[in-house]
Amino acid sequence: WDDETDLKAMEAAVRSVDYDGLVWGTSKFLPVAYGIQKIQISCVVEDDEIGSDFLEEKITEFEDYVQSVDVVAFNKV
């Protein structure tokens, strides 16, 4: 939301989403503008177990931290 958003707490909240077929990977903080940063977290999602749309809905439920969710890369094997 702004430059005072606790990104470590946001990361902990996002990583608290735990379902079969979901494995969290690495994360990094990236600058956006004017001191505001965003967090980029990689994960592996099994479509048969949990869909990416469902994961996006769960993450946006953390309204105190999350303004939006963007998919940076999507690979299907």
Secondary structure as GFF3:
##gff-version 3
##sequence-region A 1 77
A	DSSP	alpha_helix	7	15	.	.	.	ID=ss1
A	DSSP	beta_strand	22	33	.	.	.	ID=ss2
A	DSSP	beta_strand	36	45	.	.	.	ID=ss3
A	DSSP	alpha_helix	52	60	.	.	.	ID=ss4
###
